[in-house]
Amino acid sequence: MDRGIRPQVIGIPPGWCGGLSRLVLVGGAPLMALMFAALGPVLPSIADHFGGGTGGAFAAQMILTMPAIGVILGGIAGGFSVERWGPRPVLMIALSAYGLLGISGYFIESLGALLVSRFFLGFFVAQVGTAIGVIVGAWFEGVARAKLLGYQSAVAGFFAVSGLLLSGLLAEAGGWRAPFLLYAFAFVILFLVISGLPRGVAQTVLQGERPSLRPLRKLWPIYGLAMFLFVGYFMTSIQLSFLLAEDGVDSPLQRSLVIATGVLAGGIFGGLYGRFYARLGERGTQIFLTVMMASGMAVIGFSTDVWLLAFGAFLAGGGGGMIPPHISGILLNRVPAALRARAVGLEFTVLYIADFVNPLIMTPLRALIGIHNAFLVAAMALAIAALVMGWSKNRVAQTDSNI
């Protein structure tokens, strides 16, 4: 185990209040996954409702992706709001807004109003994630923190899969609007916040004071790493369906099962992140997840068999599922308590910028060399990154041994 990696829980309240607080920290994480999973199965029906054809398809895709733009701006705003008012008030406001904006899609008729509501849905969920990240940083250290972050990833993966299934069931019973009711889950988390989260929890800035932002300037390598890994993280969710279509996998069910394999693996390995962290340390875990992603994308790039593609998705998704807790852990380990809100908020901004960057890079690359080769290029880039990480780790170890 690395020096300084200690399983500590340092501030969580005792008894039932602590239990409810843990549920808040774990249960708030799936809201971002639910933001997209709830509508995935009903996109064709939404497209038909808004005129069908190219225009309807574009409208449906904009409805699905508009929250990502909200998250990009909400991550920046979330840092300031949590810093100013503290996590608990921000959680109460943001969860209320998320629930109301989410279920409003069941009633809204106008496309413009629906797009606006979806934008602010993303804006407020980023603030939920920022507030929860600040509390995790204040209450947990070492392996305990890594495990909690991993559990968040696991629960998010579970909700991503179950959200897809529940969305389909609700749509069968009540039409394409019914899945919007899934966003009422935010009110369950809001009840837990009101009932169990202590007032004044993890207050980051004393009244009348503002921390220096200079330490944030030193984090650009971490955000650069996050951008690189997150672009790879979106390969299976954005590009794999195009590869399956090119390989002649016409069944939507088969495609969804292959992609869901990666999502499921992300949840499993995200839940195991704390164990890998305890055994391998921060840098070792980073190398491990990068190698997993590279291996999975190489399998996908070289394969046309559905079973091998599913195996590749499992490897790539498993490595990708460890990225969110890993980047969050790095930031919480490096940043002073007074700056955690801004640092964690920027993580969400980087995550969803990567969501847009992936197709900007991969679309021309696919056109130039083909989609299988594009996956191989991504695998090669990740493999080279893993080699660089291993080399730098050895250099640091040699330096430490000479001191």
C-alpha positions in Angstrom: 0.0 0.0 0.0 1.3 3.5 -0.8 2.4 5.7 2.0 -0.3 8.1 3.1 -3.1 5.8 1.9 -5.1 5.2 5.1 -8.7 4.1 5.5 -10.1 7.0 7.4 -13.6 8.3 7.9 -13.1 11.7 9.6 -16.3 13.6 9.8 -19.5 11.6 9.1 -22.1 11.9 11.8 -22.8 8.8 14.0 -25.9 6.7 14.0 -28.9 6.9 11.7 -28.0 10.4 10.6 -24.7 9.1 9.3 -26.5 6.3 7.5 -28.8 8.8 5.8 -25.8 11.0 4.9 -24.1 8.0 3.2 -27.2 7.4 1.2 -27.2 11.0 0.0 -23.5 10.7 -1.0 -24.1 7.5 -3.0 -27.7 8.1 -4.1 -27.1 11.5 -5.6 -24.5 10.2 -8.1 -26.9 8.3 -10.4 -28.8 11.5 -11.2 -26.3 12.4 -13.9 -26.6 8.9 -15.5 -30.4 9.1 -15.3 -30.3 12.4 -17.1 -29.5 10.5 -20.4 -30.6 6.9 -19.7 -34.3 7.9 -19.0 -34.8 9.1 -22.6 -32.6 6.8 -24.6 -35.2 4.2 -25.5 -37.9 6.8 -26.5 -35.8 8.9 -28.9 -37.6 7.6 -32.0 -41.0 8.4 -30.5 -39.8 11.9 -29.5 -38.6 12.3 -33.1 -42.0 11.3 -34.5 -43.8 13.6 -32.1 -41.7 16.6 -33.3 -42.4 16.0 -37.0 -40.4 12.9 -37.9 -37.8 12.8 -40.6 -34.5 14.7 -40.3 -36.0 17.6 -38.4 -37.6 15.3 -35.8 -34.5 13.2 -35.4 -32.4 16.4 -34.8 -34.9 17.7 -32.3 -34.8 14.4 -30.4 -31.0 14.3 -30.3 -30.9 17.9 -29.1 -33.4 17.1 -26.3 -31.1 14.2 -25.2 -27.8 16.2 -25.4 -28.9 19.6 -24.2 -28.2 18.7 -20.5 -24.5 18.2 -21.4 -24.3 21.9 -22.2 -26.0 22.7 -18.9 -23.4 20.5 -17.1 -20.5 22.3 -18.7 -21.7 25.7 -17.4 -23.2 24.3 -14.2 -19.9 22.7 -13.2 -18.3 26.2 -13.2 -21.2 27.8 -11.4 -21.4 25.0 -8.9 -18.0 25.7 -7.6 -18.9 29.2 -6.8 -22.3 28.4 -5.3 -21.1 25.6 -3.0 -18.2 27.8 -2.0 -20.5 30.6 -1.1 -23.4 28.9 0.6 -22.1 25.4 1.5 -23.2 22.0 0.2 -26.4 21.5 2.0 -28.3 24.6 0.8 -27.0 24.0 -2.7 -28.1 20.4 -2.6 -31.6 21.3 -1.4 -32.1 23.9 -4.2 -30.5 21.9 -6.9 -32.3 18.7 -6.1 -35.6 20.5 -6.1 -34.9 22.1 -9.4 -33.7 18.9 -10.9 -36.9 17.0 -9.9 -39.2 19.8 -11.1 -37.4 20.4 -14.4 -37.1 16.7 -15.0 -40.8 15.8 -14.6 -41.8 19.0 -16.4 -41.0 17.1 -19.6 -44.2 15.1 -19.0 -46.3 18.2 -19.4 -44.4 20.6 -21.7 -45.6 20.8 -25.3 -43.2 23.3 -26.8 -39.9 22.1 -28.2 -38.2 25.3 -27.1 -39.4 25.1 -23.6 -38.4 21.5 -23.4 -34.9 22.3 -24.5 -34.6 25.1 -21.9 -35.8 22.7 -19.2 -33.3 20.1 -20.3 -30.5 22.7 -20.2 -31.2 23.7 -16.7 -31.6 20.0 -15.7 -27.9 19.6 -16.6 -27.0 22.9 -15.0 -28.4 21.8 -11.6 -27.2 18.2 -11.6 -23.6 19.5 -11.9 -24.2 21.5 -8.7 -25.5 18.4 -7.0 -22.4 16.5 -8.0 -20.1 19.4 -6.9 -21.8 19.6 -3.5 -21.5 15.8 -2.9 -17.9 15.9 -4.0 -17.1 18.5 -1.4 -18.7 16.5 1.3 -16.9 13.4 0.3 -13.6 15.3 0.4 -14.4 16.7 3.9 -15.6 13.5 5.5 -13.4 10.8 4.0 -9.7 10.2 3.4 -7.4 7.5 1.9 -9.0 4.2 1.0 -12.3 5.1 2.6 -12.6 8.0 0.2 -11.6 5.8 -2.8 -14.2 3.2 -1.8 -17.0 5.8 -1.5 -16.2 7.3 -4.9 -16.1 3.8 -6.3 -19.5 3.0 -4.8 -20.9 6.1 -6.5 -19.6 4.9 -9.8 -21.2 1.5 -9.2 -24.6 2.9 -8.3 -24.5 5.2 -11.3 -23.8 2.3 -13.6 -26.6 0.3 -12.0 -29.0 3.2 -12.5 -27.8 3.7 -16.1 -28.8 0.1 -17.0 -32.0 0.0 -14.8 -33.0 3.5 -16.1 -32.9 2.2 -19.7 -35.1 -0.7 -18.7 -37.6 1.3 -16.6 -37.8 3.9 -19.4 -38.9 1.2 -21.8 -41.5 -0.2 -19.4 -42.9 3.3 -18.7 -43.0 4.2 -22.4 -44.9 0.9 -23.1 -47.5 1.8 -20.5 -47.8 5.6 -20.9 -46.1 6.8 -24.1 -42.9 8.7 -24.6 -43.6 11.3 -22.0 -43.9 8.7 -19.1 -40.1 8.2 -18.7 -39.7 11.9 -17.6 -41.4 10.8 -14.3 -38.2 8.9 -13.4 -36.6 12.3 -12.5 -38.9 12.4 -9.4 -36.2 10.2 -7.8 -34.4 13.5 -7.0 -37.1 14.1 -4.4 -36.1 10.9 -2.6 -32.6 12.2 -2.3 -33.9 15.7 -1.2 -35.9 14.0 1.6 -32.7 12.3 2.8 -30.8 15.6 2.7 -33.4 17.3 4.8 -33.7 14.4 7.2 -30.1 13.3 7.7 -27.5 15.8 6.4 -26.2 18.1 9.1 -26.5 21.8 8.7 -23.3 23.6 7.9 -21.7 20.4 6.6 -18.4 20.9 4.9 -18.6 24.7 4.8 -15.7 25.6 2.6 -15.3 29.4 2.9 -15.6 31.5 6.0 -17.9 34.5 5.7 -16.1 37.5 4.2 -13.1 35.5 3.0 -12.1 34.3 -0.4 -9.3 31.8 -1.0 -6.5 32.4 -3.5 -7.1 30.7 -6.8 -3.4 30.3 -7.5 -3.4 26.6 -6.5 -6.0 25.8 -9.2 -3.5 26.8 -11.8 -1.3 23.9 -10.9 -4.2 21.5 -11.7 -4.1 21.8 -15.5 -2.1 18.6 -15.9 -4.9 16.7 -14.0 -7.6 18.3 -16.1 -5.6 17.5 -19.2 -5.3 13.9 -18.1 -9.1 13.9 -17.3 -9.9 15.2 -20.8 -7.7 12.6 -22.4 -9.2 9.7 -20.4 -12.8 11.0 -20.7 -12.5 11.2 -24.5 -11.6 7.5 -24.4 -14.3 6.9 -21.9 -17.0 8.0 -24.5 -15.7 5.6 -27.2 -18.0 2.8 -26.3 -21.1 4.9 -25.6 -20.8 7.1 -28.7 -18.8 5.2 -31.4 -19.5 1.5 -30.7 -23.0 1.6 -32.1 -21.6 2.9 -35.4 -19.1 0.1 -35.5 -21.8 -2.5 -34.8 -23.9 -1.0 -37.6 -21.0 -1.1 -40.1 -20.4 -4.8 -39.1 -24.0 -5.7 -40.0 -25.4 -6.0 -36.5 -28.9 -4.7 -37.4 -30.7 -5.8 -34.3 -31.3 -2.9 -31.9 -31.4 -5.5 -29.1 -28.0 -7.0 -30.0 -26.5 -3.5 -30.2 -28.0 -2.5 -26.8 -26.7 -5.7 -25.2 -23.2 -5.1 -26.4 -23.2 -1.5 -25.3 -24.9 -2.4 -22.0 -22.1 -4.9 -21.3 -19.6 -2.0 -21.2 -22.0 0.0 -18.9 -22.4 -3.0 -16.6 -18.6 -3.5 -16.5 -18.2 0.2 -15.6 -20.4 -0.2 -12.6 -18.7 -3.4 -11.5 -15.2 -2.1 -11.7 -16.2 1.3 -10.4 -17.5 -0.5 -7.3 -14.1 -2.3 -7.0 -12.1 0.9 -7.5 -11.4 1.3 -3.7 -9.9 -2.2 -3.6 -7.6 -1.5 -6.6 -6.6 1.8 -5.0 -5.7 0.1 -1.7 -3.6 -2.5 -3.5 -2.0 -0.5 -6.3 -2.0 3.0 -5.1 -3.1 6.1 -7.1 -0.6 5.8 -10.0 -0.8 2.0 -10.2 -4.6 2.1 -10.5 -4.3 4.8 -13.1 -2.1 2.6 -15.2 -4.3 -0.4 -14.7 -7.5 1.4 -15.9 -5.7 2.9 -18.9 -4.4 -0.6 -19.9 -7.9 -2.0 -19.5 -9.3 0.6 -21.8 -6.6 0.2 -24.4 -7.0 -3.6 -24.3 -10.8 -3.4 -24.8 -10.5 -0.9 -27.7 -7.9 -3.1 -29.4 -10.2 -6.1 -29.1 -13.0 -4.0 -30.6 -10.8 -2.7 -33.4 -9.6 -6.2 -34.4 -12.9 -8.0 -34.1 -16.1 -8.4 -36.0 -17.7 -11.2 -34.0 -20.4 -9.9 -31.6 -19.2 -11.9 -28.7 -15.7 -10.5 -29.0 -17.0 -7.0 -29.4 -19.0 -7.5 -26.2 -15.8 -8.7 -24.5 -14.0 -5.6 -25.8 -16.8 -3.4 -24.5 -16.5 -5.1 -21.1 -12.8 -4.4 -20.9 -13.1 -0.8 -22.1 -16.2 -0.1 -20.0 -14.6 -1.6 -16.9 -11.5 0.7 -17.2 -13.7 3.6 -18.1 -15.9 3.1 -15.0 -12.9 3.7 -12.8 -12.1 7.1 -14.4 -14.7 9.3 -12.6 -13.8 8.1 -9.0 -10.1 8.2 -10.0 -10.1 11.8 -11.2 -12.3 12.9 -8.3 -9.9 11.2 -5.9 -6.9 12.9 -7.4 -8.5 16.3 -7.1 -9.7 15.8 -3.6 -6.2 14.6 -2.6 -4.4 17.6 -4.1 -6.7 20.6 -3.6 -7.0 22.6 -0.3 -10.4 22.3 1.3 -11.3 25.9 0.5 -10.9 25.2 -3.2 -12.5 21.8 -3.5 -15.8 23.1 -4.7 -14.3 24.9 -7.7 -12.0 22.0 -8.5 -14.7 19.3 -8.4 -17.1 21.6 -10.4 -14.5 21.9 -13.1 -14.3 18.1 -13.3 -17.9 18.0 -14.5 -17.2 20.7 -17.0 -14.2 18.8 -18.4 -16.2 15.5 -18.5 -18.9 17.0 -20.8 -16.5 19.0 -22.9 -14.9 15.6 -23.6 -18.4 14.3 -24.6 -18.4 16.9 -27.4 -14.7 16.5 -28.2 -14.9 12.7 -28.9 -17.1 13.0 -32.0 -15.1 16.0 -33.2 -12.0 13.9 -33.2 -13.4 10.5 -34.2 -15.8 11.5 -37.0 -13.1 12.8 -39.4 -10.8 9.9 -38.2 -13.5 7.4 -39.0 -14.0 8.9 -42.5 -10.2 8.8 -43.1 -9.2 5.3 -41.9 -12.5 3.5 -41.0 -14.1 2.9 -37.7 -12.2 -0.2 -36.7 -8.9 1.5 -37.3 -10.2 4.5 -35.3 -10.6 2.2 -32.3 -7.1 0.9 -32.9 -5.7 4.4 -32.9 -7.5 5.1 -29.6 -6.1 1.9 -28.2 -2.6 2.8 -29.3 -2.9 6.3 -27.8 -4.0 4.8 -24.4 -1.3 2.2 -24.5 1.4 4.8 -25.1 -0.1 6.9 -22.2 0.1 3.8 -19.9 3.7 3.3 -20.9 4.5 7.0 -20.1 2.6 6.7 -16.8 4.7 3.6 -15.9 8.0 5.3 -16.9 7.2 8.4 -14.9 6.2 6.2 -11.9 9.6 4.4 -12.0 11.4 7.8 -12.3 9.6 9.1 -9.2 10.5 5.9 -7.3 14.1 6.1 -8.3 14.2 9.8 -7.2 12.7 8.9 -3.9 15.2 6.1 -3.3 18.1 8.5 -3.9 16.9 11.1 -1.4 
